[in-house]
Amino acid sequence: MPEIGPEEKAIGEHVASLIHDGDTIQLGIGSIPDAAAMAFRGKKDLGVHTEMITSSVADLAEEGVINNKRKSYFKDRMLGTFIFGDEKLYRFVDRNPAIQLMDSEFVNNPFEIAKNDNMVSVNTSMAVDLTGQAASETIGTLQYSGSGGQNDTAEGAIHAKNGRSILALKSTAKNGTVSAVSACLPLGSVVTLSRNNVDYIITEFGIAKMKGMDVSERAQALIAIAHPDFREALTAEAKKYNFL
């Protein structure tokens, strides 16, 4: 399991505050999704429709937090495309009738994802700008990752009945020297998630609601969850670009 520090733990608790009993969730891999899963303990009757089934998801299923019984689509079954984790995960999945693996063309289809009432996608990113755009693949022209199913799951969630698209990230990078929240994404950055596909953005400092917000409201909300060391500069930049 990736190392979970105080920042990840705080982010996970913020994510958990947006999860309701009976929700169907999608989680990715990494310390932030694992921290979120840990914070889901105490929730009831969660379901899963996700690209990747991880060890943290299996742990929640074994504890009874995830049982899929309130899912509106593929009821009583955890749906995914592949598994990745420790040996305990593989033993849990082996011949388990409550788990169904299907091809990504089906599982990651936003129209299929949206058939889950109360669908919540929880994705991570490397950087966001003050309008809510997210760069999860590149910083500038440097490629760090692929898009995976991030855009698919987010779009599916926002079109689901009572669905929510959550984006979570640490407020800084490079040992606190760079803000992950910037007025504009670095030149050349690929926008993985448009600002229209994100309902909430979360850092260790709180939750910024994006849905239904205008540019000024988005900028104010994101500055409020940026690291305190960068808030003054972000405010000045926001005014420079007429966001405030």
Residue frames as qw, qx, qy, qz and C-alpha x, y, z in Angstrom:
[[0.000, 0.888, 0.459, 0.000, 0.00, 0.00, 0.00],
 [0.361, 0.598, -0.057, 0.713, 1.37, 3.45, -0.88],
 [0.343, -0.185, -0.522, 0.759, 2.50, 5.52, 2.09],
 [0.176, -0.789, -0.466, -0.360, -0.30, 7.58, 3.60],
 [0.333, 0.058, -0.356, 0.871, 0.81, 10.77, 5.33],
 [0.032, 0.486, 0.547, -0.681, -1.16, 13.42, 7.22],
 [0.257, 0.326, -0.250, -0.875, -2.03, 15.28, 4.00],
 [0.348, -0.038, -0.828, -0.438, -3.45, 12.17, 2.35],
 [0.161, -0.354, -0.859, 0.334, -5.35, 11.28, 5.53],
 [0.138, 0.452, 0.283, -0.835, -6.93, 14.74, 5.65],
 [0.335, 0.219, -0.513, -0.760, -7.87, 14.53, 1.96],
 [0.277, -0.141, -0.940, -0.140, -9.41, 11.10, 2.51],
 [0.032, -0.436, -0.709, 0.553, -11.55, 12.42, 5.35],
 [0.256, 0.409, -0.038, -0.875, -12.77, 15.29, 3.18],
 [0.344, 0.082, -0.758, -0.547, -13.66, 12.84, 0.41],
 [0.192, -0.255, -0.934, 0.159, -15.51, 10.63, 2.88],
 [0.133, 0.385, 0.443, -0.799, -17.64, 13.58, 3.99],
 [0.433, 0.332, -0.281, -0.789, -19.16, 13.63, 0.48],
 [0.344, 0.036, -0.908, -0.236, -19.91, 9.89, 0.41],
 [0.633, -0.197, 0.215, -0.717, -23.37, 8.75, 1.51],
 [0.492, -0.045, 0.856, -0.154, -24.55, 5.32, 2.57],
 [0.677, 0.483, 0.539, -0.132, -25.66, 3.40, -0.52],
 [0.286, 0.815, -0.310, -0.397, -23.42, 5.29, -2.96],
 [0.927, 0.223, 0.172, 0.249, -21.63, 3.46, -5.77],
 [0.236, -0.870, 0.293, 0.317, -17.98, 4.48, -5.91],
 [0.821, 0.483, -0.089, 0.291, -15.04, 4.49, -8.28],
 [0.451, -0.823, 0.285, 0.197, -11.53, 4.70, -6.83],
 [0.644, 0.661, -0.375, 0.086, -8.16, 4.72, -8.53],
 [0.870, -0.119, -0.268, 0.397, -4.73, 3.69, -7.32],
 [0.316, 0.533, -0.258, 0.741, -2.38, 5.58, -5.05],
 [0.258, -0.104, -0.659, 0.699, -2.10, 6.99, -1.57],
 [0.306, -0.005, 0.111, -0.945, -5.03, 9.40, -1.89],
 [0.704, -0.115, -0.456, -0.532, -7.60, 6.79, -3.04],
 [0.601, -0.098, -0.750, 0.259, -6.30, 4.41, -0.37],
 [0.072, -0.028, -0.495, 0.865, -6.65, 7.13, 2.28],
 [0.512, -0.075, -0.137, -0.845, -10.19, 7.79, 1.07],
 [0.710, -0.114, -0.659, -0.219, -11.01, 4.09, 1.31],
 [0.392, -0.077, -0.714, 0.574, -9.73, 4.01, 4.89],
 [0.159, 0.035, 0.285, -0.945, -11.98, 6.96, 5.70],
 [0.571, -0.121, -0.465, -0.666, -15.00, 5.12, 4.27],
 [0.361, -0.152, -0.881, 0.266, -15.02, 2.75, 7.24],
 [0.107, 0.334, 0.548, -0.759, -18.29, 3.40, 9.00],
 [0.460, 0.228, -0.296, -0.806, -20.20, 3.89, 5.75],
 [0.581, 0.111, 0.765, -0.255, -22.89, 1.37, 4.86],
 [0.670, 0.490, 0.554, -0.060, -23.98, -0.49, 1.74],
 [0.103, 0.714, -0.387, -0.574, -21.48, 0.99, -0.70],
 [0.875, 0.376, 0.302, 0.036, -21.27, -0.36, -4.23],
 [0.346, -0.546, 0.491, 0.584, -18.40, -0.42, -6.72],
 [0.723, 0.629, 0.259, 0.121, -18.24, 0.33, -10.45],
 [0.247, -0.847, 0.350, 0.315, -14.60, 1.01, -11.21],
 [0.625, 0.632, -0.448, -0.094, -11.85, 0.45, -13.72],
 [0.481, 0.346, -0.740, 0.318, -9.42, -1.10, -11.25],
 [0.778, -0.570, -0.178, -0.194, -10.21, -3.10, -8.12],
 [0.260, 0.621, -0.569, 0.472, -7.53, -2.50, -5.49],
 [0.453, -0.080, -0.793, 0.400, -6.54, -3.97, -2.15],
 [0.098, 0.034, 0.420, -0.902, -8.22, -1.12, -0.28],
 [0.616, -0.027, -0.256, -0.744, -11.51, -1.84, -2.05],
 [0.677, -0.054, -0.732, -0.054, -11.23, -5.53, -1.17],
 [0.223, -0.012, -0.689, 0.689, -10.58, -4.64, 2.47],
 [0.376, 0.011, 0.180, -0.909, -13.80, -2.60, 2.57],
 [0.714, -0.012, -0.491, -0.499, -15.71, -5.49, 1.01],
 [0.564, -0.032, -0.788, 0.246, -14.37, -7.96, 3.57],
 [0.054, -0.066, -0.562, 0.823, -15.39, -5.57, 6.34],
 [0.098, 0.591, 0.798, -0.069, -18.91, -5.33, 4.94],
 [0.035, 0.574, 0.052, -0.817, -18.70, -1.64, 4.04],
 [0.371, 0.337, -0.533, -0.682, -18.99, -2.59, 0.37],
 [0.466, 0.104, 0.863, -0.168, -21.76, -5.08, -0.34],
 [0.066, 0.055, -0.631, -0.771, -23.29, -3.72, -3.58],
 [0.076, 0.424, 0.897, -0.101, -26.81, -4.49, -2.39],
 [0.171, 0.760, 0.368, -0.508, -28.15, -0.98, -3.04],
 [0.151, -0.265, 0.545, 0.781, -26.70, -0.62, -6.54],
 [0.603, 0.506, 0.220, -0.576, -29.21, 0.26, -9.24],
 [0.704, 0.586, -0.353, -0.192, -27.07, -1.41, -11.92],
 [0.637, 0.256, -0.696, 0.209, -25.35, -4.80, -11.55],
 [0.600, -0.604, 0.194, -0.488, -26.91, -5.14, -8.11],
 [0.886, -0.393, 0.245, -0.037, -24.99, -7.33, -5.65],
 [0.873, 0.186, 0.124, 0.435, -21.90, -7.30, -7.88],
 [0.270, -0.772, 0.230, 0.528, -18.69, -5.30, -7.86],
 [0.743, 0.622, 0.211, 0.133, -17.88, -4.33, -11.44],
 [0.255, -0.787, 0.380, 0.413, -14.35, -3.70, -12.73],
 [0.716, 0.629, -0.271, -0.136, -11.96, -4.33, -15.60],
 [0.713, 0.287, -0.546, 0.333, -8.83, -5.55, -13.79],
 [0.689, -0.719, -0.087, 0.029, -7.32, -6.00, -10.34],
 [0.528, 0.536, -0.382, 0.536, -4.03, -4.73, -8.95],
 [0.482, -0.735, 0.241, -0.410, -2.74, -5.16, -5.43],
 [0.197, -0.505, 0.814, -0.209, -1.33, -7.62, -2.92],
 [0.220, 0.034, -0.966, -0.132, -1.75, -11.39, -2.68],
 [0.178, 0.311, 0.742, -0.567, -4.66, -10.95, -0.29],
 [0.448, 0.443, -0.040, -0.776, -6.55, -9.11, -3.02],
 [0.425, 0.274, -0.741, -0.442, -6.04, -11.90, -5.55],
 [0.096, -0.108, -0.967, 0.210, -7.23, -14.50, -3.06],
 [0.291, 0.391, 0.483, -0.727, -10.29, -12.38, -2.33],
 [0.480, 0.444, -0.260, -0.711, -11.16, -12.05, -6.02],
 [0.150, 0.212, -0.933, -0.249, -10.50, -15.68, -6.97],
 [0.251, -0.308, -0.895, -0.201, -13.83, -17.42, -7.72],
 [0.054, 0.329, 0.521, -0.786, -15.72, -14.67, -5.91],
 [0.183, 0.551, 0.752, 0.311, -19.25, -14.53, -7.40],
 [0.070, -0.877, -0.337, 0.336, -19.71, -10.97, -6.10],
 [0.157, -0.657, 0.350, 0.649, -17.01, -9.67, -8.46],
 [0.722, 0.546, 0.414, 0.101, -17.49, -9.34, -12.21],
 [0.270, -0.530, 0.389, 0.704, -14.63, -8.29, -14.49],
 [0.621, 0.657, 0.426, 0.040, -15.56, -7.07, -17.97],
 [0.587, 0.279, 0.201, 0.732, -13.75, -5.28, -20.78],
 [0.201, -0.394, -0.185, 0.878, -12.97, -1.59, -20.36],
 [0.074, -0.181, -0.514, -0.835, -15.00, -0.69, -23.44],
 [0.435, -0.571, -0.632, -0.293, -18.07, -1.57, -21.39],
 [0.536, -0.548, -0.468, 0.441, -17.07, -0.75, -17.81],
 [0.305, -0.340, -0.023, 0.889, -15.56, 2.65, -18.69],
 [0.047, 0.481, 0.575, 0.660, -18.38, 3.66, -21.00],
 [0.077, -0.041, 0.329, -0.940, -19.84, 6.84, -19.46],
 [0.601, -0.162, -0.310, -0.718, -23.34, 5.80, -20.54],
 [0.730, -0.192, -0.656, 0.033, -22.98, 2.54, -18.58],
 [0.334, -0.015, -0.550, 0.765, -21.44, 4.29, -15.56],
 [0.253, -0.143, 0.062, -0.955, -24.33, 6.78, -15.51],
 [0.647, -0.281, -0.578, -0.410, -26.81, 3.92, -15.04],
 [0.516, -0.242, -0.664, 0.484, -25.63, 3.73, -11.43],
 [0.283, -0.869, -0.207, -0.348, -27.75, 6.00, -9.24],
 [0.532, -0.828, 0.176, 0.006, -25.64, 7.85, -6.65],
 [0.873, 0.239, -0.024, 0.424, -22.45, 7.21, -8.62],
 [0.249, -0.940, 0.185, 0.139, -19.36, 8.94, -7.20],
 [0.811, 0.401, -0.154, 0.397, -16.06, 9.07, -9.07],
 [0.475, -0.839, 0.170, 0.204, -12.97, 9.85, -7.00],
 [0.782, 0.481, -0.017, 0.395, -10.00, 10.80, -9.16],
 [0.525, -0.656, 0.062, 0.539, -6.63, 12.37, -8.50],
 [0.515, 0.818, 0.070, 0.247, -4.63, 14.96, -10.41],
 [0.673, -0.037, -0.124, 0.728, -1.29, 16.74, -10.44],
 [0.131, -0.157, -0.053, 0.978, -2.50, 20.30, -10.97],
 [0.135, 0.739, 0.657, 0.061, -5.64, 22.40, -11.25],
 [0.186, 0.259, 0.066, 0.945, -6.19, 25.99, -12.34],
 [0.116, 0.172, 0.481, -0.852, -8.51, 28.55, -10.78],
 [0.575, 0.082, -0.252, -0.774, -11.35, 27.71, -13.17],
 [0.803, -0.121, 0.471, -0.344, -11.33, 24.02, -12.18],
 [0.787, 0.488, -0.360, -0.113, -9.48, 22.51, -15.14],
 [0.748, -0.508, 0.426, 0.018, -7.28, 19.56, -14.17],
 [0.517, 0.620, -0.586, -0.074, -3.99, 18.30, -15.61],
 [0.846, -0.352, 0.361, -0.176, -3.59, 14.65, -14.60],
 [0.930, 0.276, 0.123, 0.207, -1.20, 13.52, -17.34],
 [0.613, 0.397, -0.044, 0.682, 1.34, 16.26, -17.95],
 [0.277, -0.831, -0.130, 0.465, 2.93, 19.26, -16.30],
 [0.104, 0.703, -0.404, -0.576, 3.77, 21.58, -19.12],
 [0.695, 0.455, -0.438, -0.344, 5.01, 19.44, -21.98],
 [0.045, 0.360, -0.914, 0.180, 6.40, 16.69, -19.73],
 [0.772, -0.157, -0.419, -0.451, 4.32, 13.51, -19.81],
 [0.214, -0.403, 0.764, -0.456, 4.01, 11.75, -16.46],
 [0.412, 0.149, 0.853, -0.282, 1.01, 9.49, -16.92],
 [0.073, -0.248, -0.735, -0.626, -1.87, 8.56, -19.17],
 [0.429, -0.248, 0.002, -0.869, -5.49, 9.58, -18.81],
 [0.047, 0.079, 0.968, -0.233, -6.72, 6.06, -18.06],
 [0.116, -0.561, -0.777, -0.262, -10.44, 6.01, -17.35],
 [0.161, -0.318, -0.402, 0.843, -10.46, 9.32, -15.47],
 [0.249, 0.105, -0.200, -0.942, -12.48, 11.31, -17.97],
 [0.447, -0.202, -0.773, -0.403, -14.86, 8.40, -18.57],
 [0.384, -0.400, -0.766, 0.326, -15.65, 7.88, -14.90],
 [0.048, -0.294, -0.260, 0.919, -16.02, 11.59, -14.17],
 [0.328, 0.026, -0.391, -0.860, -18.38, 12.09, -17.10],
 [0.457, -0.279, -0.823, -0.191, -20.39, 9.03, -16.14],
 [0.282, -0.362, -0.666, 0.588, -20.73, 10.25, -12.57],
 [0.089, 0.237, 0.111, -0.961, -21.97, 13.73, -13.46],
 [0.462, -0.016, -0.493, -0.737, -24.68, 12.23, -15.68],
 [0.355, -0.229, -0.900, 0.107, -25.83, 9.71, -13.07],
 [0.447, -0.723, -0.327, -0.412, -28.86, 10.39, -10.89],
 [0.574, -0.812, 0.092, -0.055, -27.48, 12.10, -7.76],
 [0.880, 0.135, -0.060, 0.452, -23.97, 11.47, -9.10],
 [0.230, -0.947, 0.163, 0.153, -20.84, 13.38, -8.10],
 [0.785, 0.435, -0.167, 0.409, -17.40, 13.85, -9.66],
 [0.514, -0.839, 0.121, 0.128, -14.66, 14.43, -7.08],
 [0.676, 0.552, -0.280, 0.401, -11.07, 15.41, -7.82],
 [0.655, -0.748, 0.053, 0.086, -8.54, 15.14, -5.00],
 [0.699, 0.462, -0.229, 0.495, -4.90, 16.23, -4.84],
 [0.576, -0.479, -0.238, 0.619, -2.27, 17.48, -2.43],
 [0.085, 0.965, 0.165, -0.187, -1.99, 21.26, -2.36],
 [0.000, 0.857, -0.458, -0.236, 1.72, 21.30, -3.21],
 [0.953, 0.253, -0.054, 0.158, 4.38, 19.39, -5.12],
 [0.601, 0.494, -0.321, 0.540, 8.18, 19.18, -4.98],
 [0.523, -0.240, -0.556, 0.600, 8.36, 19.15, -1.18],
 [0.137, -0.795, -0.462, 0.368, 6.05, 22.11, -0.80],
 [0.279, -0.374, 0.215, 0.858, 7.88, 24.44, -3.16],
 [0.132, -0.057, -0.577, -0.804, 5.26, 24.43, -5.93],
 [0.504, 0.186, 0.446, -0.715, 1.52, 25.02, -5.61],
 [0.251, 0.202, 0.911, 0.259, -0.69, 22.41, -7.25],
 [0.197, 0.821, 0.524, -0.114, -3.31, 25.14, -7.59],
 [0.339, -0.179, 0.241, 0.891, -2.33, 27.80, -10.12],
 [0.337, 0.533, 0.109, -0.768, -4.09, 30.67, -11.84],
 [0.741, 0.501, -0.258, -0.365, -3.48, 28.97, -15.20],
 [0.956, -0.094, 0.236, 0.150, -2.09, 25.54, -15.94],
 [0.380, -0.557, 0.478, 0.562, 1.58, 25.55, -17.00],
 [0.476, 0.609, -0.324, -0.546, 2.06, 26.23, -20.71],
 [0.403, 0.336, -0.813, -0.253, 1.67, 23.04, -22.72],
 [0.303, -0.046, 0.854, -0.421, -0.24, 21.11, -20.03],
 [0.300, -0.206, -0.799, -0.479, -2.87, 18.69, -21.28],
 [0.501, -0.173, 0.300, -0.793, -6.31, 19.27, -19.76],
 [0.098, -0.030, -0.995, -0.016, -7.47, 15.83, -18.64],
 [0.037, -0.620, -0.765, 0.168, -10.70, 16.93, -17.00],
 [0.042, 0.527, 0.233, 0.816, -12.54, 20.01, -18.18],
 [0.094, -0.097, 0.487, -0.863, -13.97, 22.32, -15.58],
 [0.653, -0.084, -0.161, -0.735, -17.44, 21.07, -16.54],
 [0.802, -0.024, -0.587, -0.106, -16.65, 17.51, -15.44],
 [0.409, 0.026, -0.672, 0.617, -15.67, 18.27, -11.84],
 [0.419, -0.742, -0.420, -0.311, -18.19, 18.87, -9.05],
 [0.560, -0.822, 0.098, 0.014, -15.74, 19.12, -6.14],
 [0.609, 0.519, -0.443, 0.405, -12.00, 19.68, -5.83],
 [0.746, -0.664, -0.041, -0.030, -10.34, 18.62, -2.58],
 [0.448, 0.525, -0.562, 0.456, -6.96, 19.24, -0.96],
 [0.507, -0.212, -0.694, 0.464, -5.86, 18.64, 2.61],
 [0.042, -0.063, -0.285, 0.956, -7.15, 22.15, 3.38],
 [0.425, 0.349, 0.468, -0.692, -10.76, 21.53, 2.43],
 [0.423, 0.419, 0.775, 0.211, -13.40, 21.14, -0.25],
 [0.116, 0.353, -0.175, -0.912, -14.05, 23.56, -3.12],
 [0.545, 0.497, 0.655, -0.164, -17.44, 23.19, -4.75],
 [0.149, -0.189, 0.529, 0.814, -17.27, 23.71, -8.51],
 [0.078, 0.460, 0.827, 0.313, -20.74, 22.71, -9.68],
 [0.042, -0.850, -0.512, -0.113, -22.91, 25.71, -10.43],
 [0.397, -0.709, -0.030, 0.582, -20.15, 28.19, -9.58],
 [0.475, 0.877, -0.010, 0.075, -19.08, 31.08, -11.82],
 [0.697, 0.424, -0.305, 0.492, -15.38, 31.81, -12.47],
 [0.077, -0.654, 0.362, -0.660, -15.04, 34.24, -9.57],
 [0.793, -0.424, 0.201, -0.389, -16.67, 31.82, -7.13],
 [0.969, 0.117, -0.143, 0.163, -14.47, 28.98, -8.38],
 [0.465, 0.560, -0.364, 0.581, -11.31, 31.05, -7.98],
 [0.357, -0.618, 0.349, -0.608, -12.22, 32.09, -4.45],
 [0.931, -0.257, 0.101, -0.239, -13.07, 28.51, -3.44],
 [0.905, 0.244, -0.187, 0.294, -9.84, 27.11, -4.89],
 [0.211, 0.645, -0.398, 0.617, -7.65, 29.79, -3.33],
 [0.607, -0.554, 0.262, -0.506, -9.23, 28.87, 0.02],
 [0.967, -0.182, 0.174, -0.028, -8.03, 25.25, -0.28],
 [0.644, 0.601, -0.326, 0.344, -4.60, 26.10, -1.72],
 [0.691, -0.224, -0.383, 0.571, -1.61, 25.94, 0.60],
 [0.213, -0.918, -0.233, 0.242, -1.53, 29.09, 2.77],
 [0.483, -0.444, 0.297, 0.694, 1.96, 29.95, 1.52],
 [0.254, 0.121, 0.617, 0.735, 0.58, 30.53, -1.99],
 [0.099, 0.723, 0.678, -0.086, -2.82, 32.11, -1.35],
 [0.050, -0.789, -0.038, 0.611, -1.66, 35.73, -1.49],
 [0.112, -0.347, 0.630, 0.686, 0.12, 35.22, -4.82],
 [0.144, 0.349, 0.884, 0.275, -2.85, 33.30, -6.22],
 [0.073, 0.796, 0.495, -0.341, -5.19, 36.11, -5.25],
 [0.045, -0.679, 0.248, 0.689, -2.98, 38.64, -7.02],
 [0.114, -0.103, 0.812, 0.563, -2.85, 36.48, -10.15],
 [0.150, 0.548, 0.823, -0.003, -6.59, 35.93, -10.06],
 [0.083, 0.833, 0.227, -0.498, -7.13, 39.69, -10.07],
 [0.117, -0.495, 0.531, 0.677, -4.59, 40.10, -12.86],
 [0.028, 0.064, 0.877, 0.475, -6.51, 37.66, -15.07],
 [0.445, -0.122, -0.103, -0.881, -9.90, 39.14, -14.12],
 [0.461, -0.221, -0.859, -0.030, -10.99, 36.02, -12.25],
 [0.301, -0.558, -0.596, 0.493, -11.76, 38.21, -9.23]]
